[in-house]
C-alpha cells in the first residue's frame, strides 16, 4: 500500500514538474496534455 502511495506522489510530482520545466514540449502535445478536469468548461469553438 505504501508503495502505491509513493508511486502516486512521484507520478504527480513528475507531471507537475514537467509542466513547469518544459512548457513548450507540453504545448506541442495540445489539449490532451492538460488532463481531464470536471471543472473545465467544454470548448465552444466551431
PyMOL Python script that loads the backbone (N, CA, C, O; Angstrom):
from pymol import cmd

cmd.read_pdbstr("""\
ATOM      1  N   UNK A   1       0.826  -1.189   0.000  1.00  0.00           N
ATOM      2  CA  UNK A   1       0.000   0.000   0.000  1.00  0.00           C
ATOM      3  C   UNK A   1       0.876   1.261   0.000  1.00  0.00           C
ATOM      4  O   UNK A   1       0.607   2.219  -0.725  1.00  0.00           O
ATOM      5  N   UNK A   2       1.904   1.241   0.808  1.00  0.00           N
ATOM      6  CA  UNK A   2       2.798   2.401   0.877  1.00  0.00           C
ATOM      7  C   UNK A   2       3.515   2.610  -0.459  1.00  0.00           C
ATOM      8  O   UNK A   2       3.788   3.743  -0.855  1.00  0.00           O
ATOM      9  N   UNK A   3       3.812   1.514  -1.142  1.00  0.00           N
ATOM     10  CA  UNK A   3       4.474   1.608  -2.447  1.00  0.00           C
ATOM     11  C   UNK A   3       3.592   2.346  -3.443  1.00  0.00           C
ATOM     12  O   UNK A   3       4.079   3.185  -4.201  1.00  0.00           O
ATOM     13  N   UNK A   4       2.294   2.040  -3.446  1.00  0.00           N
ATOM     14  CA  UNK A   4       1.375   2.731  -4.350  1.00  0.00           C
ATOM     15  C   UNK A   4       1.285   4.222  -4.024  1.00  0.00           C
ATOM     16  O   UNK A   4       1.222   5.057  -4.926  1.00  0.00           O
ATOM     17  N   UNK A   5       1.280   4.546  -2.752  1.00  0.00           N
ATOM     18  CA  UNK A   5       1.244   5.945  -2.333  1.00  0.00           C
ATOM     19  C   UNK A   5       2.486   6.687  -2.818  1.00  0.00           C
ATOM     20  O   UNK A   5       2.387   7.791  -3.353  1.00  0.00           O
ATOM     21  N   UNK A   6       3.633   6.085  -2.632  1.00  0.00           N
ATOM     22  CA  UNK A   6       4.892   6.702  -3.057  1.00  0.00           C
ATOM     23  C   UNK A   6       4.937   6.845  -4.576  1.00  0.00           C
ATOM     24  O   UNK A   6       5.344   7.889  -5.086  1.00  0.00           O
ATOM     25  N   UNK A   7       4.524   5.809  -5.301  1.00  0.00           N
ATOM     26  CA  UNK A   7       4.499   5.890  -6.764  1.00  0.00           C
ATOM     27  C   UNK A   7       3.531   6.968  -7.247  1.00  0.00           C
ATOM     28  O   UNK A   7       3.821   7.689  -8.202  1.00  0.00           O
ATOM     29  N   UNK A   8       2.402   7.072  -6.594  1.00  0.00           N
ATOM     30  CA  UNK A   8       1.431   8.107  -6.955  1.00  0.00           C
ATOM     31  C   UNK A   8       1.983   9.506  -6.747  1.00  0.00           C
ATOM     32  O   UNK A   8       1.809  10.377  -7.599  1.00  0.00           O
ATOM     33  N   UNK A   9       2.637   9.724  -5.637  1.00  0.00           N
ATOM     34  CA  UNK A   9       3.239  11.035  -5.355  1.00  0.00           C
ATOM     35  C   UNK A   9       4.356  11.330  -6.355  1.00  0.00           C
ATOM     36  O   UNK A   9       4.487  12.464  -6.816  1.00  0.00           O
ATOM     37  N   UNK A  10       5.153  10.333  -6.692  1.00  0.00           N
ATOM     38  CA  UNK A  10       6.220  10.534  -7.678  1.00  0.00           C
ATOM     39  C   UNK A  10       5.657  10.871  -9.055  1.00  0.00           C
ATOM     40  O   UNK A  10       6.174  11.752  -9.741  1.00  0.00           O
ATOM     41  N   UNK A  11       4.604  10.174  -9.457  1.00  0.00           N
ATOM     42  CA  UNK A  11       3.974  10.446 -10.745  1.00  0.00           C
ATOM     43  C   UNK A  11       3.366  11.840 -10.778  1.00  0.00           C
ATOM     44  O   UNK A  11       3.536  12.578 -11.749  1.00  0.00           O
ATOM     45  N   UNK A  12       2.662  12.193  -9.718  1.00  0.00           N
ATOM     46  CA  UNK A  12       2.065  13.526  -9.617  1.00  0.00           C
ATOM     47  C   UNK A  12       3.160  14.602  -9.678  1.00  0.00           C
ATOM     48  O   UNK A  12       3.017  15.596 -10.390  1.00  0.00           O
ATOM     49  N   UNK A  13       4.236  14.402  -8.940  1.00  0.00           N
ATOM     50  CA  UNK A  13       5.335  15.373  -8.912  1.00  0.00           C
ATOM     51  C   UNK A  13       5.985  15.511 -10.286  1.00  0.00           C
ATOM     52  O   UNK A  13       6.279  16.622 -10.727  1.00  0.00           O
ATOM     53  N   UNK A  14       6.207  14.386 -10.960  1.00  0.00           N
ATOM     54  CA  UNK A  14       6.830  14.424 -12.281  1.00  0.00           C
ATOM     55  C   UNK A  14       5.955  15.186 -13.267  1.00  0.00           C
ATOM     56  O   UNK A  14       6.462  15.980 -14.059  1.00  0.00           O
ATOM     57  N   UNK A  15       4.658  14.957 -13.226  1.00  0.00           N
ATOM     58  CA  UNK A  15       3.748  15.660 -14.137  1.00  0.00           C
ATOM     59  C   UNK A  15       3.760  17.157 -13.885  1.00  0.00           C
ATOM     60  O   UNK A  15       3.773  17.939 -14.835  1.00  0.00           O
ATOM     61  N   UNK A  16       3.757  17.566 -12.638  1.00  0.00           N
ATOM     62  CA  UNK A  16       3.749  18.993 -12.331  1.00  0.00           C
ATOM     63  C   UNK A  16       5.099  19.654 -12.592  1.00  0.00           C
ATOM     64  O   UNK A  16       5.150  20.817 -12.993  1.00  0.00           O
ATOM     65  N   UNK A  17       6.177  18.934 -12.371  1.00  0.00           N
ATOM     66  CA  UNK A  17       7.490  19.483 -12.702  1.00  0.00           C
ATOM     67  C   UNK A  17       7.647  19.624 -14.211  1.00  0.00           C
ATOM     68  O   UNK A  17       8.209  20.612 -14.683  1.00  0.00           O
ATOM     69  N   UNK A  18       7.159  18.652 -14.972  1.00  0.00           N
ATOM     70  CA  UNK A  18       7.223  18.714 -16.433  1.00  0.00           C
ATOM     71  C   UNK A  18       6.479  19.941 -16.942  1.00  0.00           C
ATOM     72  O   UNK A  18       6.929  20.611 -17.871  1.00  0.00           O
ATOM     73  N   UNK A  19       5.348  20.228 -16.332  1.00  0.00           N
ATOM     74  CA  UNK A  19       4.547  21.391 -16.733  1.00  0.00           C
ATOM     75  C   UNK A  19       5.348  22.679 -16.549  1.00  0.00           C
ATOM     76  O   UNK A  19       5.249  23.594 -17.366  1.00  0.00           O
ATOM     77  N   UNK A  20       6.126  22.752 -15.497  1.00  0.00           N
ATOM     78  CA  UNK A  20       6.904  23.964 -15.200  1.00  0.00           C
ATOM     79  C   UNK A  20       8.244  24.019 -15.932  1.00  0.00           C
ATOM     80  O   UNK A  20       8.685  25.093 -16.339  1.00  0.00           O
ATOM     81  N   UNK A  21       8.891  22.867 -16.101  1.00  0.00           N
ATOM     82  CA  UNK A  21      10.227  22.848 -16.682  1.00  0.00           C
ATOM     83  C   UNK A  21      10.234  22.805 -18.205  1.00  0.00           C
ATOM     84  O   UNK A  21      11.192  23.255 -18.834  1.00  0.00           O
ATOM     85  N   UNK A  22       9.175  22.269 -18.801  1.00  0.00           N
ATOM     86  CA  UNK A  22       9.145  22.131 -20.259  1.00  0.00           C
ATOM     87  C   UNK A  22       7.789  22.583 -20.824  1.00  0.00           C
ATOM     88  O   UNK A  22       7.074  21.772 -21.412  1.00  0.00           O
ATOM     89  N   UNK A  23       7.428  23.853 -20.658  1.00  0.00           N
ATOM     90  CA  UNK A  23       6.114  24.306 -21.140  1.00  0.00           C
ATOM     91  C   UNK A  23       5.976  24.206 -22.663  1.00  0.00           C
ATOM     92  O   UNK A  23       4.874  23.982 -23.163  1.00  0.00           O
ATOM     93  N   UNK A  24       7.062  24.367 -23.398  1.00  0.00           N
ATOM     94  CA  UNK A  24       6.984  24.296 -24.861  1.00  0.00           C
ATOM     95  C   UNK A  24       6.651  22.873 -25.308  1.00  0.00           C
ATOM     96  O   UNK A  24       5.829  22.677 -26.204  1.00  0.00           O
ATOM     97  N   UNK A  25       7.286  21.885 -24.685  1.00  0.00           N
ATOM     98  CA  UNK A  25       7.001  20.493 -25.040  1.00  0.00           C
ATOM     99  C   UNK A  25       5.560  20.143 -24.686  1.00  0.00           C
ATOM    100  O   UNK A  25       4.893  19.424 -25.430  1.00  0.00           O
ATOM    101  N   UNK A  26       5.088  20.639 -23.572  1.00  0.00           N
ATOM    102  CA  UNK A  26       3.707  20.376 -23.167  1.00  0.00           C
ATOM    103  C   UNK A  26       2.726  21.053 -24.109  1.00  0.00           C
ATOM    104  O   UNK A  26       1.675  20.490 -24.413  1.00  0.00           O
ATOM    105  N   UNK A  27       3.053  22.242 -24.571  1.00  0.00           N
ATOM    106  CA  UNK A  27       2.178  22.959 -25.503  1.00  0.00           C
ATOM    107  C   UNK A  27       2.076  22.213 -26.835  1.00  0.00           C
ATOM    108  O   UNK A  27       1.016  22.200 -27.460  1.00  0.00           O
ATOM    109  N   UNK A  28       3.177  21.594 -27.269  1.00  0.00           N
ATOM    110  CA  UNK A  28       3.148  20.839 -28.527  1.00  0.00           C
ATOM    111  C   UNK A  28       2.241  19.619 -28.434  1.00  0.00           C
ATOM    112  O   UNK A  28       1.763  19.128 -29.458  1.00  0.00           O
ATOM    113  N   UNK A  29       1.996  19.124 -27.229  1.00  0.00           N
ATOM    114  CA  UNK A  29       1.126  17.968 -27.057  1.00  0.00           C
ATOM    115  C   UNK A  29      -0.350  18.323 -27.229  1.00  0.00           C
ATOM    116  O   UNK A  29      -1.180  17.442 -27.450  1.00  0.00           O
ATOM    117  N   UNK A  30      -0.672  19.596 -27.130  1.00  0.00           N
ATOM    118  CA  UNK A  30      -2.058  20.025 -27.320  1.00  0.00           C
ATOM    119  C   UNK A  30      -2.901  19.879 -26.062  1.00  0.00           C
ATOM    120  O   UNK A  30      -2.375  19.682 -24.966  1.00  0.00           O
ATOM    121  N   UNK A  31      -4.216  19.978 -26.234  1.00  0.00           N
ATOM    122  CA  UNK A  31      -5.141  19.930 -25.102  1.00  0.00           C
ATOM    123  C   UNK A  31      -5.101  18.638 -24.298  1.00  0.00           C
ATOM    124  O   UNK A  31      -5.244  18.700 -23.077  1.00  0.00           O
ATOM    125  N   UNK A  32      -4.913  17.465 -24.914  1.00  0.00           N
ATOM    126  CA  UNK A  32      -4.891  16.244 -24.099  1.00  0.00           C
ATOM    127  C   UNK A  32      -3.794  16.257 -23.022  1.00  0.00           C
ATOM    128  O   UNK A  32      -3.918  15.567 -22.011  1.00  0.00           O
ATOM    129  N   UNK A  33      -2.742  17.023 -23.227  1.00  0.00           N
ATOM    130  CA  UNK A  33      -1.660  17.070 -22.239  1.00  0.00           C
ATOM    131  C   UNK A  33      -2.085  17.800 -20.974  1.00  0.00           C
ATOM    132  O   UNK A  33      -1.429  17.683 -19.939  1.00  0.00           O
ATOM    133  N   UNK A  34      -3.165  18.545 -21.048  1.00  0.00           N
ATOM    134  CA  UNK A  34      -3.632  19.290 -19.882  1.00  0.00           C
ATOM    135  C   UNK A  34      -4.400  18.415 -18.911  1.00  0.00           C
ATOM    136  O   UNK A  34      -4.598  18.791 -17.756  1.00  0.00           O
ATOM    137  N   UNK A  35      -4.831  17.260 -19.365  1.00  0.00           N
ATOM    138  CA  UNK A  35      -5.546  16.351 -18.481  1.00  0.00           C
ATOM    139  C   UNK A  35      -7.027  16.656 -18.415  1.00  0.00           C
ATOM    140  O   UNK A  35      -7.494  17.674 -18.926  1.00  0.00           O
ATOM    141  N   UNK A  36      -7.761  15.754 -17.776  1.00  0.00           N
ATOM    142  CA  UNK A  36      -9.206  15.894 -17.665  1.00  0.00           C
ATOM    143  C   UNK A  36      -9.551  16.533 -16.333  1.00  0.00           C
ATOM    144  O   UNK A  36      -8.934  16.228 -15.312  1.00  0.00           O
ATOM    145  N   UNK A  37     -10.529  17.412 -16.342  1.00  0.00           N
ATOM    146  CA  UNK A  37     -10.994  18.022 -15.113  1.00  0.00           C
ATOM    147  C   UNK A  37     -12.503  18.210 -15.196  1.00  0.00           C
ATOM    148  O   UNK A  37     -13.004  18.685 -16.214  1.00  0.00           O
ATOM    149  N   UNK A  38     -13.234  17.849 -14.152  1.00  0.00           N
ATOM    150  CA  UNK A  38     -14.683  18.038 -14.189  1.00  0.00           C
ATOM    151  C   UNK A  38     -15.080  19.504 -14.159  1.00  0.00           C
ATOM    152  O   UNK A  38     -16.226  19.835 -14.463  1.00  0.00           O
ATOM    153  N   UNK A  39     -14.152  20.397 -13.796  1.00  0.00           N
ATOM    154  CA  UNK A  39     -14.459  21.807 -13.699  1.00  0.00           C
ATOM    155  C   UNK A  39     -14.148  22.577 -14.974  1.00  0.00           C
ATOM    156  O   UNK A  39     -14.523  23.742 -15.104  1.00  0.00           O
ATOM    157  N   UNK A  40     -13.471  21.936 -15.911  1.00  0.00           N
ATOM    158  CA  UNK A  40     -13.134  22.627 -17.155  1.00  0.00           C
ATOM    159  C   UNK A  40     -14.370  22.680 -18.040  1.00  0.00           C
ATOM    160  O   UNK A  40     -15.058  21.677 -18.234  1.00  0.00           O
ATOM    161  N   UNK A  41     -14.640  23.870 -18.574  1.00  0.00           N
ATOM    162  CA  UNK A  41     -15.789  24.041 -19.446  1.00  0.00           C
ATOM    163  C   UNK A  41     -15.487  23.491 -20.829  1.00  0.00           C
ATOM    164  O   UNK A  41     -14.347  23.569 -21.286  1.00  0.00           O
ATOM    165  N   UNK A  42     -16.478  22.943 -21.500  1.00  0.00           N
ATOM    166  CA  UNK A  42     -16.245  22.445 -22.867  1.00  0.00           C
ATOM    167  C   UNK A  42     -15.937  23.588 -23.809  1.00  0.00           C
ATOM    168  O   UNK A  42     -16.394  24.715 -23.613  1.00  0.00           O
ATOM    169  N   UNK A  43     -15.170  23.291 -24.818  1.00  0.00           N
ATOM    170  CA  UNK A  43     -14.817  24.292 -25.815  1.00  0.00           C
ATOM    171  C   UNK A  43     -16.047  24.669 -26.625  1.00  0.00           C
ATOM    172  O   UNK A  43     -16.814  23.798 -27.035  1.00  0.00           O
ATOM    173  N   UNK A  44     -16.240  25.969 -26.858  1.00  0.00           N
ATOM    174  CA  UNK A  44     -17.396  26.441 -27.612  1.00  0.00           C
ATOM    175  C   UNK A  44     -17.027  26.801 -29.038  1.00  0.00           C
ATOM    176  O   UNK A  44     -17.851  27.350 -29.770  1.00  0.00           O
ATOM    177  N   UNK A  45     -15.787  26.498 -29.450  1.00  0.00           N
ATOM    178  CA  UNK A  45     -15.374  26.831 -30.818  1.00  0.00           C
ATOM    179  C   UNK A  45     -16.032  25.874 -31.810  1.00  0.00           C
ATOM    180  O   UNK A  45     -16.303  24.713 -31.505  1.00  0.00           O
ATOM    181  N   UNK A  46     -16.276  26.401 -32.998  1.00  0.00           N
ATOM    182  CA  UNK A  46     -16.955  25.604 -34.043  1.00  0.00           C
ATOM    183  C   UNK A  46     -15.966  24.916 -34.937  1.00  0.00           C
ATOM    184  O   UNK A  46     -16.360  24.208 -35.864  1.00  0.00           O
TER     185      UNK A  46
END
""", "prot")
cmd.dss("prot")
cmd.show_as("cartoon", "prot")
cmd.util.cbc("prot")
cmd.orient("prot")
